[in-house]
C-alpha cells in the first residue's frame, strides 16, 4: 500500500483508475484509506498528488472524526433510509438485554438500556444490520428486474462491506452492493444497479460504457450527481 509521511502523520492511500476523469480526486472518509481516483498515474505521480494535498487530507480527517465524536443520537435526531431523513425516538429501557433498533415506516425506534442517548459507534452495528436486511429483501430483486429489462446479466448479487464505493462488478460479473446503498432513494439505487450491470459488458468507465448506461437510463446524470453529493464527491 503506497504511503507518504507528512510530519508525524502517515498517509496511506489506494488508487482507483478512472480514465473518464480529466483530473484526480481525493476522498477522505472515517476509518478508510484515502482514495485517489482519476487518470492513470505512476506511484511517484500519485505520491506528488498526495503531497500537494497532505495538509488538506489531515485537516479533513480531523474534521470527519470530530464531527462523528460530537454527534450523539437522541430523540429528535434523524437517520437516513430510502432517500429520506426519518425521526428518531430513543427509549430508555433499563430491563432490556441490549440495544434494539426498529423501523415503523415513519420513524426509527431505538431501545437502549443505558439511557436516552447513544453514540453513532454504538448504534452502527444495528443500523448496518437493518440496511443489510433491507438490501437483501429489496435490492437484490431489483437487480433481477433490471437484468430482465436491460438484457444485461450478472452472475449473482451480494451485499458486502467494502471501501469507498457503493457497488462493484468483478471479473466474474458478480455484482456487490454496500449496505449503505439503502440510505439512498429507490431511483438512485436503480442507477447504481444499472451502472454495475453495464460493467458486465464494459469494465472501464470508457465512452462506450457511459453510452451503454445512457441507453438503459437516459437520465443517469442527475442520479450520478446525487451520488457524488452523498459520498463527498466520489462514486
URNORFEN-V278517 format. One record per residue. N is the residue number from 1. RES is the residue in one letter. SS is DSSP state (~ for helix, > for strand, _ for the rest). OMEGA is omega in degrees with one decimal (999 if undefined). Layout:
n = (N,N)
res = (RES,RES)
ss = (SS,SS)
omega = (OMEGA,OMEGA)
This chain:
n = (1,2,3,4,5,6,7,8,9,10,11,12,13,14,15,16,17,18,19,20,21,22,23,24,25,26,27,28,29,30,31,32,33,34,35,36,37,38,39,40,41,42,43,44,45,46,47,48,49,50,51,52,53,54,55,56,57,58,59,60,61,62,63,64,65,66,67,68,69,70,71,72,73,74,75,76,77,78,79,80,81,82,83,84,85,86,87,88,89,90,91,92,93,94,95,96,97,98,99,100,101,102,103,104,105,106,107,108,109,110,111,112,113,114,115,116,117,118,119,120,121,122,123,124,125,126,127,128,129,130,131,132,133,134,135,136,137,138,139,140,141,142,143,144,145,146,147,148,149,150,151,152,153,154,155,156,157,158,159,160,161,162,163,164,165,166,167,168,169,170,171,172,173,174,175,176,177,178,179,180,181,182,183,184,185,186,187,188,189,190,191,192,193,194,195,196,197,198,199,200,201,202,203,204,205,206,207,208,209,210,211,212,213,214,215,216,217,218,219,220,221,222,223,224,225,226,227,228,229,230,231,232,233,234,235)
res = (X,X,X,X,X,X,X,X,X,X,X,X,X,X,X,X,X,X,X,X,X,X,X,X,X,X,X,X,X,X,X,X,X,X,X,X,X,X,X,X,X,X,X,X,X,X,X,X,X,X,X,X,X,X,X,X,X,X,X,X,X,X,X,X,X,X,X,X,X,X,X,X,X,X,X,X,X,X,X,X,X,X,X,X,X,X,X,X,X,X,X,X,X,X,X,X,X,X,X,X,X,X,X,X,X,X,X,X,X,X,X,X,X,X,X,X,X,X,X,X,X,X,X,X,X,X,X,X,X,X,X,X,X,X,X,X,X,X,X,X,X,X,X,X,X,X,X,X,X,X,X,X,X,X,X,X,X,X,X,X,X,X,X,X,X,X,X,X,X,X,X,X,X,X,X,X,X,X,X,X,X,X,X,X,X,X,X,X,X,X,X,X,X,X,X,X,X,X,X,X,X,X,X,X,X,X,X,X,X,X,X,X,X,X,X,X,X,X,X,X,X,X,X,X,X,X,X,X,X,X,X,X,X,X,X)
ss = (_,_,>,>,>,>,_,_,>,>,>,>,>,>,>,>,>,_,_,_,_,_,_,_,>,>,>,_,_,_,_,_,_,>,>,>,>,>,_,_,_,_,~,~,~,~,~,~,~,~,~,~,_,~,~,~,~,~,~,~,~,~,~,~,~,~,~,~,~,~,_,>,>,>,_,_,_,>,>,>,>,_,_,>,>,>,>,>,>,>,>,>,_,_,_,_,_,_,_,>,>,>,>,_,_,_,>,>,>,>,>,>,_,_,_,_,>,>,>,~,~,~,~,~,~,~,~,~,~,~,~,~,~,~,~,~,~,~,~,~,~,~,~,~,~,~,~,~,~,~,_,_,_,_,_,_,>,>,>,_,_,_,_,_,_,_,>,>,>,_,_,_,_,_,>,>,>,_,~,~,~,~,~,_,_,~,~,~,~,~,~,~,~,~,~,~,~,~,_,_,_,_,_,_,_,_,~,~,~,~,~,~,~,~,~,~,_,_,_,~,~,~,~,~,~,~,~,~,~,~,_,_,_,_,_)
omega = (-179.5,-178.9,179.8,-179.7,177.2,-172.8,178.0,-176.2,176.6,179.1,175.6,-178.6,170.4,-176.8,177.1,-178.7,177.8,-173.8,-178.2,180.0,-179.2,178.0,-175.9,179.0,178.5,178.9,178.2,177.3,-178.5,174.8,-178.2,175.0,172.0,178.7,174.3,-172.6,178.3,-179.6,-178.1,-179.5,175.8,178.1,178.2,178.2,176.9,-179.9,178.6,178.3,178.3,179.2,-178.9,-177.5,-173.8,-180.0,178.7,-179.9,-179.9,178.7,180.0,176.7,-179.7,179.8,-179.2,-179.5,179.3,179.7,-179.9,-178.6,-176.4,-175.3,174.0,-176.6,179.2,174.0,-175.6,174.0,-179.3,173.2,-176.1,174.2,175.5,175.0,-179.3,176.7,-173.9,178.0,179.0,172.7,178.5,-177.9,177.2,179.7,-174.6,-176.7,-179.5,-178.5,179.9,179.1,176.2,179.9,179.5,177.5,-173.7,-177.8,176.6,-179.3,172.3,175.2,179.2,174.1,-173.7,179.4,-173.9,-178.7,-175.4,175.7,-179.9,-179.6,176.2,-179.7,179.0,-178.3,-171.0,-178.2,-179.8,177.1,177.4,178.1,177.6,178.7,-179.9,-179.1,179.8,179.6,178.8,-175.2,-174.6,-172.1,-177.8,172.4,177.3,175.7,179.5,177.4,-177.4,173.9,178.9,-175.9,-175.0,-174.1,177.1,-171.1,174.0,174.2,176.8,178.8,179.9,173.4,-171.7,173.6,171.1,-170.0,162.5,-177.9,176.5,-177.9,177.6,175.9,-174.6,-176.6,178.3,179.5,169.3,-176.2,178.5,179.6,174.0,-179.1,179.4,177.1,-179.2,171.7,-170.7,178.6,-179.5,-179.5,179.5,173.8,178.2,178.6,179.0,178.3,180.0,178.6,-178.1,176.3,178.4,176.7,174.7,179.5,-178.7,-173.4,-179.1,177.1,-179.5,175.7,178.7,178.6,-177.0,175.3,178.2,176.2,-179.1,178.7,-176.1,178.9,-174.4,-177.4,-175.4,-172.1,179.9,178.4,178.9,178.5,177.7,177.6,179.1,178.1,-177.5,-173.5,175.4,176.3,-177.9,173.1,999)
